[in-house]
Amino acid sequence: MSAASHLSLSDSKAAIQKLLLANQPEFAYALAKEFMVEAVDQVLVMLFKKTEVFQMMSLTNTILSHVTN
């Protein structure tokens, strides 16, 4: 909800930060791609760390295939 509040105020940076703090890098990635392209790489690092921790290698491979295209 906090991220949505920041988006309604056109503060995408704060929304992305809130999502990362809430361990929701997949949603932060979607916002970064849409509103803050310069943050995509940093968000991807967090997303890859999460997939590594949860051993979600198929998700990591899917993300990598979309990023490289």
PAZAPA-4460 file (N, C-alpha, C; in steps of 0.05 Angstrom, whole numbers, plus 32768, in hexadecimal, padded with zeros to 4 digits):
% residues 69
    n_x    n_y    n_z   ca_x   ca_y   ca_z    c_x    c_y    c_z   seq   type   mol
   8011   7FE8   8000   8000   8000   8000   8011   8019   8000     1      M     A
   8027   8018   800E   8039   802F   800F   8044   8035   7FF4     2      S     A
   804C   8021   7FE5   8057   8025   7FCA   8041   8031   7FB8     3      A     A
   8029   8028   7FBB   8013   8033   7FAB   800E   8051   7FB1     4      A     A
   8011   8057   7FCA   800E   8073   7FD3   8023   8085   7FC6     5      S     A
   803C   807B   7FC5   8051   808A   7FB8   804D   808C   7F9A     6      H     A
   8043   8078   7F8E   803D   8079   7F71   8027   808E   7F6B     7      L     A
   8013   808F   7F7D   7FFE   80A3   7F79   8008   80BF   7F7B     8      S     A
   801F   80C3   7F88   802C   80DD   7F8B   8042   80E1   7F76     9      L     A
   8044   80CF   7F63   8058   80CF   7F4E   8074   80CD   7F59    10      S     A
   8078   80BF   7F6E   8092   80BB   7F7A   809A   809D   7F77    11      D     A
   80A2   8097   7F5E   80A8   807B   7F57   80C1   8071   7F66    12      S     A
   80D4   8083   7F6B   80EC   807A   7F79   80E5   8070   7F95    13      K     A
   80D5   807F   7FA3   80CD   8076   7FBE   80BC   805D   7FBD    14      A     A
   80AC   805A   7FA9   809B   8042   7FA6   80AD   8029   7FA2    15      A     A
   80C2   802C   7F91   80D4   8016   7F8C   80E3   800F   7FA6    16      I     A
   80EC   8024   7FB4   80FA   801F   7FCD   80E9   8010   7FE1    17      Q     A
   80D0   8018   7FE3   80BD   800B   7FF6   80BA   7FED   7FEF    18      K     A
   80B7   7FE8   7FD5   80B4   7FCC   7FCC   80CD   7FBB   7FD2    19      L     A
   80E4   7FC7   7FCE   80FD   7FB9   7FD4   8100   7FB3   7FF2    20      L     A
   80F8   7FC7   8002   80F9   7FC3   801F   80E5   7FAE   8028    21      L     A
   80D0   7FAB   8019   80BB   7F97   8020   80C2   7F7B   8013    22      A     A
   80DA   7F79   8008   80E3   7F60   7FFB   80D0   7F58   7FE4    23      N     A
   80C9   7F6C   7FD4   80B8   7F67   7FBD   80C7   7F71   7FA4    24      Q     A
   80DE   7F67   7F9E   80EE   7F71   7F87   80E1   7F6C   7F6C    25      P     A
   80CF   7F58   7F6A   80C2   7F53   7F51   80AF   7F6A   7F4A    26      E     A
   80A2   7F76   7F5D   8091   7F8D   7F58   80A1   7FA6   7F54    27      F     A
   80B7   7FA8   7F63   80C9   7FBF   7F5F   80D5   7FBF   7F43    28      A     A
   80DB   7FA7   7F39   80E6   7FA5   7F1E   80D2   7FAF   7F09    29      Y     A
   80B9   7FA8   7F0D   80A4   7FB1   7EFA   80A2   7FCF   7EFA    30      A     A
   80A3   7FDB   7F12   80A1   7FF8   7F14   80BA   8005   7F08    31      L     A
   80D1   7FFA   7F0E   80EA   8005   7F04   80EB   8005   7EE5    32      A     A
   80E2   7FEF   7ED9   80E1   7FEE   7EBC   80CF   8003   7EB0    33      K     A
   80B9   8009   7EBE   80A6   801C   7EB4   80AD   8039   7EBA    34      E     A
   80B6   803E   7ED3   80B9   805A   7EDC   80D6   8063   7EE1    35      F     A
   80E8   8051   7EE5   8103   8059   7EED   8118   8046   7EE2    36      M     A
   811D   8047   7EC8   812E   8034   7EBA   814A   8033   7EC6    37      V     A
   8153   804A   7ED1   816E   804A   7EDC   8171   8038   7EF5    38      E     A
   815B   8030   7F01   815C   8020   7F19   8158   8002   7F13    39      A     A
   8154   7FFB   7EFA   814E   7FDF   7EF3   8164   7FCC   7EFB    40      V     A
   817D   7FD4   7EF6   8194   7FC2   7EFD   8195   7FBC   7F1B    41      D     A
   8191   7FD1   7F2B   8192   7FCE   7F48   817C   7FBC   7F52    42      Q     A
   8164   7FBF   7F46   814D   7FAF   7F4E   8151   7F92   7F46    43      V     A
   815D   7F8E   7F2E   8163   7F73   7F25   8175   7F64   7F38    44      L     A
   8189   7F72   7F42   819B   7F65   7F56   818B   7F5B   7F6E    45      V     A
   8179   7F6B   7F78   8169   7F63   7F8F   8157   7F4B   7F87    46      M     A
   814C   7F4C   7F6F   813A   7F37   7F66   814A   7F1D   7F63    47      L     A
   8162   7F1E   7F58   8172   7F06   7F55   817A   7EFB   7F70    48      F     A
   8180   7F0C   7F83   8186   7F02   7F9E   816F   7EF3   7FAA    49      K     A
   8157   7EFE   7FA6   813F   7EF0   7FB0   813B   7ED5   7FA3    50      K     A
   813E   7ED4   7F89   813A   7EBA   7F7B   8150   7EA6   7F84    51      T     A
   8168   7EB0   7F89   817E   7E9F   7F92   8178   7E93   7FAE    52      E     A
   816E   7EA4   7FBF   8168   7E9B   7FDB   8153   7E86   7FDA    53      V     A
   813F   7E8A   7FCA   8128   7E77   7FC9   812C   7E61   7FB4    54      F     A
   8145   7E60   7FA9   814C   7E4C   7F95   8138   7E4A   7F7E    55      Q     A
   8131   7E61   7F74   811E   7E63   7F5E   812C   7E68   7F44    56      M     A
   813D   7E55   7F3D   814E   7E58   7F25   813E   7E5A   7F0B    57      M     A
   8127   7E4E   7F09   8117   7E50   7EF1   810E   7E6D   7EEE    58      S     A
   8106   7E7A   7F04   80FE   7E96   7F03   8116   7EA8   7EFB    59      L     A
   812D   7EA2   7F06   8145   7EB1   7EFF   814A   7EAF   7EE2    60      T     A
   8149   7E97   7ED7   814D   7E93   7EBA   8139   7EA2   7EA9    61      N     A
   8120   7EA2   7EB2   810B   7EB0   7EA3   8110   7ECE   7EA3    62      T     A
   8117   7ED9   7EBA   811D   7EF5   7EBC   8135   7EFC   7EAA    63      I     A
   814A   7EED   7EAB   8162   7EF2   7E9B   815B   7EF1   7E7D    64      L     A
   814A   7EDF   7E75   8143   7EDE   7E58   8134   7EF7   7E50    65      S     A
   8123   7F02   7E61   8114   7F1B   7E5A   8126   7F33   7E5B    66      H     A
   8139   7F33   7E6D   814B   7F4A   7E70   815E   7F4C   7E58    67      V     A
   8167   7F36   7E4F   817B   7F36   7E39   816E   7F3A   7E1E    68      T     A
   8154   7F38   7E1C   8147   7F3D   7E02   813E   7F59   7DFF    69      N     A
***
